[in-house]
Amino acid sequence: MRILTFACSTAVFWPFFSLNALANSVPQSQQESSGFSPTEINQKSRDKSTITADNTWSDSNRSEVEDVKFQLQNISQRNFTPSRGVPSLTIANPYGFGADRGFYSGLSYQVDTRGGLDGENDGDATWGFGLGLGNARKSVGAELSYTLASFGQNGRDFGSGGFNLKLHRKIADGWGVSAGWNSFLSIGDDNDLDDSLYFATTKIFKTRENINSAFSRVAGTIGVGNGQFRTEDDIANDNDNFNVFGSLAFRVARPVSFITEWTGQDLAMGLSVSPFRTIPMTINLGARDIAGAGDGARFVFGVGTGF
């Protein structure tokens, strides 16, 4: 029985999606725009101002000028440093949010593959990259991505992988839905990627108002899918039915989340960390197949970024 190496690559691949998802769901007052640039404010002041015959400002215009100065002072005090990365919502499962703009990429490594070709189960790396389009708030966001599922280990060709498509919609603050088609087009003769359809929804709950507080957020994800999400028995018997998967992510601290999930086949647990304040980078450390699927527990590591 051959199991999808791609399922591990999503340990780093999906975190890129979360960089946009959590940023949209959590208010960040320091990054809010005032709505006007200094040039626009000055122009508005000139357009609205009138000068009296004795060349003095009228009382109403003096008030407008003070308002403009106050706005400019607020702008100058804002922090315009790049936003930090955001801990992931899942380890390997897809979830309800996604990227609707920008490019993302990431690299992952598993010390032991499950169900490698020709009985080989050595470690292997995967690489995922994609592009976000659309607008998930106003209409629909879309992601088109490619997962390079092997670097030439375990009897697989280097570069073999599959193209993926995901559509997603933010239906409320902290609540999103998505539908996707993984490996709708595969590349490589020794490619064992599963053609997989899925639907997922994610809800982020505020347990504490301040995001800097410990355990301030809990994110729950539930979904259904076929292909890579099927049970081991269904894969062995070639049953192309749908199965349930789900994840829970606890925001232990602002830069750290603890994640536990059921992938449809087995249990996974791990930590997701965004260690840098001004670099949008996410690092995942986890273990797959903890409950005994495949050849036993496997350690996975991933790192990625988006811009």
Phi, psi and omega in degrees: 000132181253129181249145185297117173294332180303328182301328178284324184297335180292347176302328175254334184293314182290331177306331180294327178296320182294338178303322179274323187296309182289328179299325179284333187271341184247120179297138177228097187296333183289344183252006180284142180274149177285343180099345180222142169276161177306321180296317180295320181295316179297321180295317178298322179296319180292321182293324186270344186278145174232150181248133179282172184299330181266020176061030174249153178286141175289162181299320181294320180289327177298321178295320179296318180298318179297321178297318179297316179301320180296318179295317179297322178296318178297319179297316182295336182269355182286153178264112182257022176292154181301149181287151180280167174291169181233134177303153185287161175266335180217170175267304182235339184286147168290163181216182192281347180258173178191176179272131175243014173195154175087179183241143178223154181202154179194158182236138178225160180216137174239134186288340180210121179279160178250125178069040178297157181293148178058029177074008180270129182230035179288169177296156179204158179249157174226157181222129178236143176208150183197179184230135177258139182223163175087199180213107185289339179280316185271326182217262181219136172265153181222145176233133172240123187219165175229135176248113173279106193275350181204146173258027175098012179263164174058037175077006180261151178285141174297133179092351178296144183178198183210152175272144183230149178229136179221133173246138184214155183217131174270111186265346176193169178300123179075015181220123181220159177230154180210156173223136185217166179223100180276139177057043176292341173219120183252151180232135178113132181293327182260030183272123179250026178294140178270131172291113191230130172255146179207160171226134183218151173223143182229135176234129178257123182255135176272108177272338174217145187293317183278120182293340178282349178284153179294140179053048183276341182221146171228128181245126177248134179233136174221144182200172175228147179195164175248197178062244183293344183268359180288160175289164178299320180296319179295323178292317180297324181267005178058040176269116183268060180256175181263152182221159183267140172226160181195159182216153171230129179238125181251122180281087183300315175216171184305318181267004188226134173232143171257131186235136170228141184204157172252120187275357188105339180237327184196176184270143175225147177217152178180180178243144173237129188229136170244089194283342188253138183287329186239010179237122181283073181237140178234136179240131179244134173232125184203174176231134178251161176057042182293327184276359172115004178293156179064227182260014180112182184298143180230136177273135178231146180224139179211151177214140181199172181209167177213154180204000000 
